[in-house]
Each structure stands twice: as structure tokens, then as C-alpha cells.
Amino acid sequence: MMKKKYLSLLIVSAISVPSLAETTLDQMFTQGSMKAELRMYDFTRDFDGDTTTKHDTSLGGLFYYKTAAVNGISFGTSFASSNALWVNESDAFYGLVGPNHENVNRMQEYFVQGEWWDTKLKYGAQELRTPMMNPHDIRAIPRTFRGFSAYNNSVENLTLSALYITDSMNWFDNSFVSVADAVASEVKRTTGESYDVADNAVYALGAKYKMQMDSINAVADLWHYRMDDVFNQTFAKVKLSAQMGDATLYLTPSYLTQQSSGEETAGELDTYQYGAHFGAKFAGLNLTYMYAKTGDDTVLTPWGDDKVVIQQVYQSARANETVNAVKAAYDFGNLGAKGLNAYVFYGQFDVPEDSGSDFTETDFSVSYSLDSWMKGLSVRARHAIVDFDNGEDLTDTRLYIKCKFMIGNI
């Protein structure tokens, strides 16, 4: 029923366009633009105990089309595909494709958009890029959402945002589910508890402000998300950077609070996470120290997130967890190898003895842009080693081949 409502809106909007600009209706589509990204991924997770190896290989991509605007009105759509290759039935599902290694082919977006008076309004299925609702693009297909979004830039350097979201799709879903079902699935995954979550939409308000003073740059983000009878969350983050000679120093503190609300249909939740990144960039080298502290409950993130520490396998999220991490990245373009980048990322995750196991994760990544051979082509290899004080250790290996191309400008 919900899908029919969204499609009906697109049809009605399309019919109304001729009355606005009859002579340019044909140009709306002929002057549209397209971009695409072909993806071939291979992810493997091996355990040193009895847990079955997880492995998926996928081939597919993302294909976006957007019409030109007529009197501020435009339409957009996108298609996402992830198809299983070289399936070994003895391997467990990883998450690049659907459960049981099934192919995923879906409409990623379909929306009508209006732009007037420094304001962009979008209604329908759409990818969002906000701290706690975002594509979270760590699998073959990014997350996507359905609802209404508004962005206003009337004040210089200030972006005001508003969301009303009813549905979402995870990385390996073939169709939308309600945001309530997404919450229920995430609570089940993290706690093992099953809840009949209230079928309410998510409302969100956000503000981003950019400021520059001499050699100091600052970007401040503030967001509040509300889901009645489920939970509310507030997120604040500031990115500070300063030029010191040939070096750039940066500090990125953030703070997140989450509390269950009303009838608490997803269970009780009262937690927080705060922390910061502190680092320096010089001559292609980027060194970062990260610290994160989480409150009494595990952070609930059913629609993507912006946690303080996000490594290849694990992120700062567990109740009463303290994380210390360091990352060293290098751009080899300074040595003549343009497009070659690498990093080493080490994290130590500690919790009280009665609530879980401490562990460490060490990540290695090498990526190379092959633009000189074929524009938009890139390859990447990643490997993670996770060592638990109590429990199965594991390794996680990920291989990526991407090719991006564009026709026109979106």
C-alpha cells in the first residue's frame, strides 16, 4: 500500500509538469543525466574455532538517472544489483548478496524533487546522508530509505535539514520494510530479544554550520531523531582543523545520546557515546588517535551510524565499552605513485569482565586508483585480524573492484 502511494505521487507530479512548462517537458528527459558504478566484491571471514566460514562473491552495481529540472521540478531513480558468483554451499552467508546467497535486484530510489528559494524538497525512495541515517556503504549495495527530506541553504554557510522517514532497506533486502521492522531486527541481532515495535515514522531535524577564521576551519553538526514510543537520539559533532606550516592538525569530538521513549516498545534504552579523533597530516602521512566511551546500554543503530571508532569488522558500540585506537595512513602520490593509498588501523576494545570479552582488531588496507589506465577504475584489498581474550579469533579479508562512469552531471 505504501509503495503504491509513493508511485502515485510520482505519476501525478509528472502529469502536472506540462501545465508548468509545456514547451520544455521533452527537454526534462533528453537533458537528464546518468551515473553508474560497477562493483565486484569478495568478502571472507574465517574463524579459528567451529564457526562456519562466511563467504560471498558478488557482481553488480548502482545505476542512477535524474531528469533535468523544469520550473524547479525534477525526477530521479536508481537501480541496485548484487548477484552471487562462485557460490560454495558450505560457506555461510556474509552479506554481499541476500540470505542463502540469493541475488538482490531492486529499485534503490524513485523520487520527485523540487528546488525553490534555496530549499531542496525530495519525496519518495532516496539515499540519505545524515549521521544516524545514511547509506552505510560497507557491503555491495548501500542502505536506502523512503519518505520526505528537506534541505535549506538560505543562510550562508548554514544548512538546515528535516526528515520524515517511514521505510528503509538494508544492504541485502529486496524490498522496503518499515523503520519499526528495522529497529526490531537490530534489537534482535544485538540483544537476542524480540519486540513488537510501534509502527511509527522517524522525524529528524539537523543543522550544519561551516566557519573559517584565518588558518582554522570548523564544521559543526547537530541532529535530533525522534521515533515515538521507540527511542530518541541526539548527535553533535565538530570538525576542527588548523594549518601549522606544512602540517594540518585536526580534532573531531562527537557526542551521542539515546533514550527509549513513551511505551518503550523496543525495550529500555538509556545510553550515550562520546569521544574524539585527534590527528595530523604531513607530506602524505595521516596519523590519528581515537578514543570512544559508551554508556550503560549498547548503541542502537538500525539505519547506519557515525560511531567514534569504525574499523573493518567492529565499531565502538557495546555497553560500558572503552575503545582506544590509532591509525596511520599514507598517500604514496608524494613518492610518485599517484592513486596508491594504504593504512594500518589498530583498536583496543575493553569492557567490564562480567559483560563480555576484551579484544583487539588490526586492519590493513591498500587501494589503487587506475584512472591512468581506465577512468573511474579502482581496486582495493583489506585484511583484518581480530583477537579475543575469551572467544574465537577471526580474520576478515575483503577485495573490491569498482568502475565509475558518468554521462552528464547529476
KAGIPE-V366377 format. One line per field, one symbol per residue. ss: DSSP state (~ for helix, > for strand, _ for the rest). phi: phi as a letter, one per 30 degrees, with the letter a starting at -180 (. if undefined). psi: psi as a letter, one per 40 degrees, with the letter a starting at -180 (. if undefined). A space follows every 10 residues. Layout:
ss: ???
phi: ???
psi: ???
//
This chain:
ss: _~~~~~~~~~ ~~~~~~~~~~ ~~~~~~~~~~ __>>>>>>>> >>>>>>>___ ___>>>>>>> >>>>>>___> __>>>>>>>> >>>>______ _>_____>~~ ~>_>>>>>>> >>>>>>__>> >>>>>>__>> __>>______ ___>>>>>>> >>_____>>> >>>>>>>>>_ ______>>~~ ~~~~~~~~~~ ~_________ _>>>>>>>>> >>>__>>>>> >>>>>>>___ >>>>>>>>>> >>>>__>>>> >>>>>>>>>> _________> >>>>>>>>>> >>__>>>>>> >>>>______ _________> ____>_____ _>>>>>>>>> >~~~~____> >>>>>>>>>> __~~~___>> >>>>>>>>>_ ______>>>> >>>>>>>>__ ___>>>>>>> >>>>>>>___
phi: .ddddddddd dddddddedd addcdddecd cdbbbbbdbb bbcbbccccc ddecabbbbl lbbcbbdddb hicbbbaabb bbcdbhdcdd dddckdbdei hddbbbddba bcbbbbhibc cbbkdadcbb ecbadhdcbd bddbbblbbb bbbdceiccc bbbbccbbbd dbdcadbddd dddedddddd ciccbcdedc dccbbbbbbc bbbhcccbbc cbbbcbbeib abbbbbabcc bbdbidcccb bbdbbbbbbd bhdhdcjdba babblacbab cahicbcbcb bbbcddbddc bdbjabddcb cdccbdadeh ccbbbbbbcb cdedcjcdjc baabbcbccb beedblcdab bbcbbbbbdc edcadjdbba bbbbbcccdb kddabbbbbb bbbcbbbibc
psi: dddddddddd dddddedddd gdeedddddd eiiiiihhhh ihhhhhieae hhhhhihiha ahhhhhiihh fehiiiiihi hhhhifhhee iihdedaiif fiihhihdih ihhhhiffhh hhhahihigi dehidfgead hiiiihahih hhfdhhehhh iiihhdiiha dfieiiiidd dddddddddd eeihighhgi ihiihihhhh ihhbehihhh hhihhhhhec iiihhhihhh ihhgbeihii hgiihhihhi ibefeeihhg iihiaihhii hhfehhhhhi hihiaeihhh gefiigidhh addiihdihf ihhhiihhih hedeeegheh iiihhhihhh iideeahiii hhihhhihhf dddhhehiii hihihhhidh ihiiihhhhh hihiiihah.
//
